[in-house]
C-alpha cells in the first residue's frame, strides 16, 4: 500500500518499531523533535519521518542519537533489524541501506534508466514489462519505493551525495514505454542536470569499440567513513561486494568507462538532440 499524500510506501513493521523506540528515548530525555534535530545535525522533518517509520535511519544518525539520548545501545541494536519498504527487492535492501549514507555514488547501467533517475511513468513501464505480471498492489509498492529513494538526489540533505551516472545511449533509444514516456524521461534527465549540481551524467555512445563495462551493470558507493562497496545485479539476484581487491577492479573499470563515455557536456547535447527528434 502507498501513502497518497507523500507517494511513500506504508511503513514496514520494523521501521515503525524503531521509530517508537526512538520516540520513547527522545521523550525520556525531555526533548521535542525540533530540539532534538540540531543535536544530531538533521532536520526536524527527518526526525519525524524516522519516528513515523517512513524513513530508514542512516547509520550516522543512529550513532548520534545513541550518544545524545544515552540509549544504552538499544537504538543501535534496533537499527540492525530495521528494513526498508516491501516495494524493494529483498536482495537490494542492504544496498539501499548503504545508499542512505553514501557520500559518493557511481552507477553504470546498460539495461534501463537507473531507478534514481526514473519518472513514475518510466518506472511503471519497466515494472509491467518483465514477467510474471505483478498485481496492482505490487506495482504501487514498487513505484512508490523507487520514487521515495529519489530523495537521495536532493542537494538540501545535510551532506549531499555526489552522483556519477553512465547510461548506455541504447537504453534511451529503446523508447521503453513508448514515445510519450521517452519524451518525459529525456525532459526529466535534462531537468535533473540543470537543477542538481551534485549529478554528473554521461552517455555511452552506441558505437564504442573499446568498452570496460561489458561484464554488465555495476554500482559503487563511498560511506562517510570512506569505505567503498560495490553492487552487481542480474536476473533475480544481487551481489553486495565488500572485498577490497574486487572493489579495486570495479573502480578501475568504472574509471575507464568515464573516459570512454561522452563528456557531461556532450552527453547533454546528445540528450537535447534525441529530445528534438521526438
C-alpha angles and dihedrals in degrees: 000000000000136000105245095205098051101024087231126132117257110268118271117238093248093052092047089050092052089048093053092048090048092049091050092054092045092052090045087059090051094240130139119218089255091052094044098047099071090047090064092034096243133115120266088240089060091050089050092049092051094048091049090052093243097117134045108239111243115236093245090051091053092050093050092046090050091055098042095045097037087227099174091237092298095120092047091051094045091050091061090066097042110111134185128258122296091250091078121081112253094240091052098053098084090052090047089054090054091046089061089064101034121127091187128029126182123188132185116187131181099165110048140353105283112266093242089061100041125115118224091253092050091048091053091048091053094047093049092047099063119072139265096060110242124226118254090253091053091050092052092048094050095045093047093048091049094050092045090057089060089077083084089074093063117120088205094072117114089255110013115220118242108230132199118185126185112187127180111244087224090066090065095038088058090072094216108201094014135279097304092053091045092049090051091046093052091048089049094051091049091048092050090050091052097046104035117066088181094065125084113188124193131176123214105221123238091246113052117148094192116042125171093193101065091117089071142257119340141173133206130192139181122214126216086260088057094248116146127219132178132203131201124187134195139157107333091334141090130188124205110208120205102153107115095219092052092045089052089056092050091048090052091051093047092049089051091050091052088058092045097048124079115276116262089255094050090044091056090048090053091048090053090048091051091047092051091052093060 
